Amino acid sequence: MENLKVFLTIKRSLLLAAMLGISATSMAADKVDAAVDGGVKRAEANKVAQERVNSISASTDKLISKYKRELKVIEGLKVYNELFRSQIAAQERRKQKLANAIAENAVVERQIFPLMLNMVDALEQFIRLDIPFHSEERQERVAKLKATIGDAEVIGAEKLRKVYEAYQIETDFGGNLDTYRQVVEINGQQQEVSVLRFGRVSLVYQSDDGKHNAMWDNKARKWVDLDATEYRNHIKKGLKIASKQIAPELFILPVSAAE
């Protein structure tokens, strides 16, 4: 009986120990599982954190790249602005020069205007006192000059050009040979004759039949008859040369005395 009690006690102890061992093993397994779960969660958290770090790093790299590009753009804009400032400064200097030129031009134009009027008046007087060739044409040119000078639509430079052009035409008359038809009075009758002009030193005419030959006396302001036998052939030759019917050659013309 005593042995049976001891056996049951031992069996109960073994059973309790086994149960305690199973409980301890279960607790250890729970701890291991908890530790594994914690490790997994930490790994996942680390992964998320790493992904965030990678994302932030990528964003940072993009921002740095963009910053560098913006710096290059800014440098380019600085160069462009500096060039633009130089251009603006040059344009301002040019504007000032133009403003000064306009102001000076206004002063010059005020001085030129009376000068042109005096030049046209002098030209008109010169034509009136000169030998009378192409009189209507020359007087009409002076009238047009006066109208041009008085025209507000015509700029000063154009007016001055017209005046110099008229003076150049008059200058050219002094060194060329010219012939044209004109009506003159011969023995109380109007008759058309051929006029020959050599510069401003000789103005003569000859009738179509060659009988009437005369020279212009500018001092007396009239035609003076010439000896037909002396000048008829020379005047005829001069008329042909002026009309380009024959080649230039020597011929004789009467000239007015210089004054």
C-alpha positions as CSV (number, residue, x, y, z in Angstrom):
1,M,0.0,0.0,0.0
2,E,2.8,2.3,0.8
3,N,4.5,1.4,-2.4
4,L,1.4,2.2,-4.4
5,K,1.1,5.6,-2.8
6,V,4.7,6.3,-3.6
7,F,4.2,5.2,-7.2
8,L,1.1,7.4,-7.6
9,T,3.0,10.3,-6.2
10,I,5.9,9.8,-8.6
11,K,3.5,9.4,-11.5
12,R,1.7,12.6,-10.5
13,S,5.0,14.4,-10.3
14,L,6.1,13.1,-13.7
15,L,2.8,14.1,-15.2
16,L,3.1,17.6,-13.6
17,A,6.7,17.9,-14.8
18,A,5.6,16.9,-18.3
19,M,2.8,19.4,-18.2
20,L,5.2,22.0,-17.0
21,G,7.7,21.1,-19.8
22,I,5.0,21.4,-22.4
23,S,3.9,24.7,-20.9
24,A,7.5,26.0,-20.9
25,T,8.0,24.8,-24.5
26,S,4.8,26.4,-25.5
27,M,5.8,29.7,-23.9
28,A,9.3,29.5,-25.6
29,A,7.6,28.9,-28.9
30,D,5.3,31.8,-28.3
31,K,8.3,33.9,-27.5
32,V,10.1,32.7,-30.6
33,D,7.0,33.4,-32.7
34,A,6.7,36.8,-31.1
35,A,10.4,37.5,-31.8
36,V,10.0,36.4,-35.4
37,D,6.9,38.5,-35.9
38,G,8.8,41.4,-34.4
39,G,11.7,40.8,-36.7
40,V,9.4,40.6,-39.7
41,K,7.6,43.8,-38.7
42,R,11.0,45.5,-38.1
43,A,12.2,44.3,-41.5
44,E,9.0,45.6,-43.2
45,A,9.4,48.9,-41.3
46,N,13.0,49.1,-42.4
47,K,12.0,48.3,-45.9
48,V,9.4,51.1,-45.9
49,A,11.9,53.4,-44.3
50,Q,14.5,52.5,-46.9
51,E,12.0,53.0,-49.7
52,R,11.2,56.4,-48.2
53,V,14.9,57.2,-47.9
54,N,15.3,56.1,-51.6
55,S,12.4,58.2,-52.6
56,I,13.7,61.2,-50.7
57,S,17.2,60.6,-52.2
58,A,15.7,60.4,-55.7
59,S,13.7,63.6,-55.1
60,T,16.8,65.3,-53.7
61,D,18.8,64.2,-56.8
62,K,16.1,65.6,-59.0
63,L,16.0,68.9,-57.1
64,I,19.8,69.1,-57.3
65,S,19.7,68.5,-61.0
66,K,16.9,71.0,-61.5
67,Y,18.8,73.5,-59.3
68,K,21.9,73.1,-61.4
69,R,19.9,73.6,-64.6
70,E,18.3,76.7,-63.1
71,L,21.7,78.0,-62.1
72,K,22.8,77.6,-65.8
73,V,19.6,79.4,-66.9
74,I,20.3,82.2,-64.4
75,E,23.9,82.5,-65.7
76,G,22.6,82.7,-69.2
77,L,20.1,85.3,-68.2
78,K,22.8,87.3,-66.5
79,V,24.9,87.3,-69.7
80,Y,21.8,88.1,-71.8
81,N,20.8,90.9,-69.4
82,E,24.3,92.3,-69.5
83,L,24.3,92.3,-73.3
84,F,20.8,93.8,-73.3
85,R,22.0,96.6,-70.9
86,S,24.8,97.3,-73.4
87,Q,22.4,97.4,-76.3
88,I,20.0,99.7,-74.3
89,A,22.9,102.0,-73.4
90,A,24.0,102.1,-77.1
91,Q,20.5,102.8,-78.2
92,E,20.2,105.6,-75.6
93,R,23.4,107.1,-76.9
94,R,22.1,106.8,-80.5
95,K,18.8,108.4,-79.4
96,Q,20.7,111.3,-77.9
97,K,22.7,111.7,-81.0
98,L,19.6,111.7,-83.2
99,A,17.9,114.2,-80.9
100,N,21.0,116.4,-81.1
101,A,21.1,116.0,-84.9
102,I,17.4,116.8,-85.2
103,A,17.9,119.9,-83.1
104,E,20.9,120.9,-85.2
105,N,19.0,120.1,-88.3
106,A,16.2,122.4,-87.3
107,V,18.7,125.2,-86.7
108,V,20.5,124.5,-90.1
109,E,17.1,124.4,-91.9
110,R,16.2,127.8,-90.5
111,Q,19.5,129.1,-91.8
112,I,19.3,127.2,-95.2
113,F,15.8,128.4,-96.0
114,P,16.7,132.1,-96.5
115,L,19.9,131.0,-98.2
116,M,17.9,129.0,-100.8
117,L,15.5,131.9,-101.4
118,N,18.5,134.2,-102.0
119,M,20.0,131.6,-104.4
120,V,16.8,131.3,-106.4
121,D,16.5,135.1,-106.5
122,A,20.1,135.4,-107.7
123,L,19.5,132.7,-110.3
124,E,16.4,134.5,-111.5
125,Q,18.3,137.7,-111.9
126,F,21.2,136.0,-113.6
127,I,18.8,134.4,-116.2
128,R,17.2,137.8,-116.8
129,L,20.6,139.4,-117.4
130,D,22.1,136.5,-119.3
131,I,21.9,136.0,-123.1
132,P,18.3,135.0,-124.0
133,F,18.5,131.3,-124.8
134,H,15.8,128.8,-123.8
135,S,14.3,131.7,-121.9
136,E,10.9,130.2,-121.2
137,E,12.4,126.9,-120.1
138,R,14.8,128.6,-117.7
139,Q,12.2,130.9,-116.3
140,E,9.8,128.1,-115.8
141,R,12.5,126.2,-113.9
142,V,12.9,129.1,-111.5
143,A,9.2,129.3,-111.0
144,K,9.0,125.6,-110.1
145,L,11.9,126.2,-107.7
146,K,10.0,128.9,-105.9
147,A,6.9,126.7,-105.6
148,T,9.1,123.8,-104.3
149,I,10.7,125.9,-101.6
150,G,7.3,127.2,-100.5
151,D,5.8,123.6,-100.4
152,A,5.6,122.4,-96.8
153,E,5.3,118.8,-98.0
154,V,8.8,118.9,-99.5
155,I,11.7,118.3,-97.1
156,G,14.6,120.7,-96.8
157,A,17.2,118.4,-98.3
158,E,15.0,117.9,-101.4
159,K,14.5,121.6,-101.8
160,L,18.3,122.2,-101.6
161,R,18.9,119.4,-104.1
162,K,16.5,121.0,-106.6
163,V,18.3,124.4,-106.2
164,Y,21.8,122.9,-106.7
165,E,20.4,120.9,-109.7
166,A,19.2,124.2,-111.3
167,Y,22.6,125.8,-110.7
168,Q,24.3,122.7,-112.3
169,I,22.1,123.0,-115.4
170,E,23.0,126.7,-115.7
171,T,26.7,125.9,-115.2
172,D,26.5,123.2,-118.0
173,F,25.1,125.8,-120.4
174,G,28.4,127.7,-120.1
175,G,30.5,124.9,-121.9
176,N,28.4,123.3,-124.6
177,L,27.2,123.9,-128.1
178,D,23.5,124.0,-128.7
179,T,21.0,124.8,-131.5
180,Y,17.2,125.3,-131.4
181,R,14.4,127.0,-133.4
182,Q,13.1,130.4,-132.4
183,V,10.9,133.2,-133.9
184,V,12.6,136.6,-134.3
185,E,11.7,139.8,-136.0
186,I,13.5,140.4,-139.3
187,N,12.7,143.6,-141.2
188,G,9.5,144.0,-139.2
189,Q,8.3,140.5,-139.8
190,Q,8.2,137.5,-137.5
191,Q,10.3,134.7,-138.9
192,E,11.5,131.4,-137.5
193,V,15.3,130.9,-137.6
194,S,17.9,128.5,-136.4
195,V,19.7,129.7,-133.3
196,L,23.3,128.6,-132.5
197,R,24.7,129.0,-129.0
198,F,28.3,128.5,-128.0
199,G,28.4,128.5,-124.2
200,R,27.6,132.0,-123.1
201,V,30.1,133.8,-125.3
202,S,28.2,133.6,-128.6
203,L,24.5,133.5,-129.6
204,V,23.8,133.8,-133.3
205,Y,21.0,132.9,-135.7
206,Q,20.6,132.2,-139.4
207,S,17.5,132.3,-141.5
208,D,16.6,129.2,-143.5
209,D,17.7,130.7,-146.8
210,G,21.0,131.8,-145.2
211,K,20.5,135.5,-146.1
212,H,19.9,136.8,-142.6
213,N,22.6,136.3,-140.0
214,A,22.7,138.1,-136.7
215,M,24.4,137.9,-133.2
216,W,23.0,138.9,-129.8
217,D,24.4,142.0,-128.3
218,N,23.8,141.5,-124.6
219,K,24.9,145.0,-123.7
220,A,22.4,146.5,-126.1
221,R,20.0,143.7,-125.4
222,K,19.2,143.2,-129.1
223,W,20.1,141.3,-132.3
224,V,22.8,142.8,-134.4
225,D,23.0,141.9,-138.1
226,L,26.2,140.1,-139.3
227,D,27.9,140.2,-142.7
228,A,26.4,137.1,-144.4
229,T,29.4,136.7,-146.7
230,E,31.7,136.5,-143.7
231,Y,29.7,134.4,-141.3
232,R,27.1,132.5,-143.2
233,N,29.1,129.4,-143.9
234,H,30.7,129.3,-140.4
235,I,27.2,129.6,-138.8
236,K,25.9,126.9,-141.1
237,K,28.8,124.6,-140.2
238,G,28.2,125.3,-136.5
239,L,24.5,124.5,-136.8
240,K,25.4,121.1,-138.4
241,I,28.0,120.3,-135.7
242,A,25.5,121.2,-133.0
243,S,22.9,119.0,-134.7
244,K,25.5,116.2,-134.9
245,Q,25.1,116.1,-138.7
246,I,28.9,116.4,-139.1
247,A,31.9,115.8,-137.0
248,P,33.3,118.7,-134.9
249,E,35.7,121.0,-136.8
250,L,37.0,124.5,-136.7
251,F,34.5,127.3,-137.4
252,I,34.4,131.0,-136.5
253,L,31.7,132.8,-134.5
254,P,31.5,136.4,-133.3
255,V,31.7,136.8,-129.5
256,S,30.6,139.5,-127.2
257,A,33.3,141.5,-125.3
258,A,33.8,140.3,-121.8
259,E,32.4,142.5,-119.0
